[in-house]
């Protein structure tokens, strides 16, 4: 993440450089952290968490996705009739192989069957004005694929890199080691509130660069093509965007 202090129209602030613009973090965090120095000292500037306007959470923020929200590689993601605020979120997904409950962090990786790309397509106005669950569960809004790469082919998932492209333009790029909560923590946390079953999928979270945080916002729209790529052989998940019929 690129951070700067700046003055614009007589107003001094600080922010994150995203694409060709600046996300004004001071406007969002300034009541608690009036300067970049204060924000750095507090640990409040953690990638997508800071971009979304808040300090890093103490625990993972978890929501569920319905099966009918998911689409495969090369299948269209559907922009709903009631909103055009359709945002991308490139993520690494992990697939559970060994069931478990109250899984210890030191044993968590033994429960991973494999990995895939995920695009957590989000309807932002619904998410922010109504609920996360609603904004994340519109029909055919989540890309998943292009295949599952089994865990023995990925010696260390923290060394992977993720990139999201919209119409060929890079909009997200980060290392998986930049996650606020690492993979063992996510598995352990989820297994504490629900038994994990073989075939369950945990999407690990997205980095900075999402569309709603840009000025102006960058939304996916019908006719676009979005790609999530993760190296290490995990591949490229590609989905065209269509309008709801």
Secondary structure, DSSP 8 states (H G I E B T S, - for coil): -EEEEEEETTEEEEEEEETTEEEEHHHHHTTT--SHHHHHHHT---HHHHHTTS---SS-------GGGEE-TTS-EEE-TT---EE--EEEEEEE-S-BSS--GGGGGGGEEEEEEEEE-EEHHHHHHT-HHHHT-STT-EEEEEEEEEGGG-S-GGG-EEEEEETTEEEEEEEGGG-SS-HHHHHHHHHHHS-B-TT-EEE----S--GGGSSS-----TT-EEEEEETTTTEEEEEEEEE--
